Amino acid sequence: MKEAVQIGGPASAGPDLQELLVHVARGDQDAFSRVYDQVCGPVLGLVRSVLRDPAQSEEVAQEVLLEVWRTATRFQPSRGSAMTWVLTLAHRRAVDRVRSAQAASDREHRAALLDRTPAYDEVTEQVEASLEREQVRRCLRTLTELQRQSVNLAYYQGLAYREVAELLSVPLGTVKTRLRDGLIRLRDCLGVTA
């Protein structure tokens, strides 16, 4: 018949947390059950103070307690109390969860910004078009008033040569000459080769 081994002091006091962790390190499930009962509340409280979210706090607390079961052999009494060791695990795990959530949020934010940023080619085209419009405006200012009116009516407002002639009250031949001369000056000003 096996003799019952008593851990710690008298049966009423029971083993302290440090002694229980030594037994958990050997795979004692009953010892782990008692460790669980002693540290569950403090672990959950600490984790909740870091995470603020009840559901995530419960999840992380369970992860911490599982880690205690798996890594009880790493507990070193010379480095601090058993409760301090467990709460350090809890704090690290909670902070890791916060960092992970923040990193995910940052990635989503960067991805959203990339979706809103126009493609490089789009930006280049917009800049080039803007520069070209400004150059055309500058060159239009070099035309005589009659040439500018003819070019504006024919090319920017889409009127036929005959309509331009009627609107300006000049013969059709004069409109054609103004347009030809104006377009030649624009071509030279814009540096377009024929």
N, C-alpha and C positions, 0 to 999 in steps of 0.2 A: 504494500500500500504506500502511495506517495505521501510524503509529508508536505503540508501546506507551507509555502514560503511566504513569510510576511515581509512586505516591502516597507522600509522606513520604520517609524516608531510604533506606538500602540495601535491596535486595530481601529480604534475610534478616530484617530487623527488621520490615518491613511497616508500614503506617500505624497511627497510634494511634487510639484510640476517637473522639477529637474529629474527626480528619480523616475517619474513616469516616462519622460522622454528617453531615458536610457532603455527602458523596457520596450518602448515603441521602436527604437532603433533595432531591437532584436526581433521585431515583427509581432509583438504582443498586441492583439486587437483589443483586448479588454483595457489595456493601459491607454491605447489610443482613444477609446471611447471616453475615458475619464479626462484625458487631455482635451478632447473636443469639448466636453461639458465646461471645463474651466476657462478655455480661451475663446470659445465661440462668440460670446457677447463682446468682449473687448476688441476682438478682431473686426467684427462687423461694425462696431462703433467707430473705430479708427478709419476703416475703409470708407464708411459713409461720410465721415467728415472731409475726406479728400474728394470723393466722387460726387456727392450730393444726390445722385440718382439711386433710389432704393433697389431697383431691379439689378442694375449693374453692380451695386455694392454687395448684394447677396451672391451674385455670380463670382465676383472677385474673392469674397470671403471663403467660398467653397474651394476655389482654386488654391488659396493660401493654406487651408486646412489639409488639402490633398498634398500640397508641397511639404507640410510638416510631416505627414505620414511617410512620404518618399525620402525626405532628406534629414530625418531625425538623427542619423549618424553624424551629420555635420555640426550638430550642436556642441559647443565647447564651453563648459561651465566656467572655465578660467577667463572667458571673454565677456561674461555678463550673465544675468539671470535668464531662466528659461522663458519667462514672459517677455522680456526685452527682445530675445531672439525671435520669438513668434511675431511680436508686433513690428519688428524691423522687416521681417518677410512681408507682412501685411502692407506696411507703408510702401515698400519698394514696388510691390505688385500693383497697388493703387496708383502710384505715380506713373508706372509704366502704362497703365490703362489710359490715364489722362494724356500722356505724351502720344500714345498711339492714336487716340481720338483726335488730338490736335493735328497730328501729321496727316491723317485722313482728310480732315477738314481743309487743311492747307492745300492738299493735292486737288481736292474738288474745286477750291477757289481758283487755283492756277489753271485748271482745265476749263473752267467757265470763262476766265479772262482770255484764254487762247481762242475759245469759240467766238468771242466778240471782237477779237483783233483781226482786222482785214488781212488777207494774204499779202505777202510782200509785193507780188505783181500788181495787185489792186492799188496799193499805195503808190507805187511807182507810176502807174498809168495816170492816177489822179494828179500827181505832181506834174508830170509831163504835160497833161492836158491843160492844167492851169497855167503853166509857163507858156505854152503855145498860144492860149487865148490872150494872154497879156502881150505877147509879141505881135499878134495880129492887131490888137487894139492900138499898140504903139505905131505900127505901120499904117493903119487906117488914118491916123492923125497926120501922116505926111502927105495924104492926098489933098487935092483941091476940094473945096466944098461941093462942087458939082459932081466930081468923080465919086466922092464919099457917098453922096445921096444916091447916085445911080447904083453903086455896088451894094449899098445897104438894101435898097428896094428890090433889086434883082436877086441877090444871093441870100440875104438874111430874112427877107419877107416873102420871097418866092414869087415875085411878080414877073410876068412875061415882059420882054423888051417893049412891046407895043403899049402895055399898061404903064410901064415906067415913063414912056414918052408922053402919054396922055396926062399922067399925074403931074409931071414936071412942066407940061405945056411946051415941049420942045420936039423937033422932028425926030423920027425914029433913027435916022442916020447919026444924028448928034448923040443920042443915047448910046448907040453901038460904039461910037468913037470914044466917048467918055469911059465906058466900061472897059474897052480894050486897053486904053492908056492907063486906067486905074489898076487893072489886073497886072499889067507889065510892071508898074511901080511897086505893087504889093509883092510880086514875085522877086524882084530885085531886093527889096527891103528884107524879105524873109529868107533870102539866100537860097531860093529854090532854083535848081538848074533844070533847064528844059530838056 
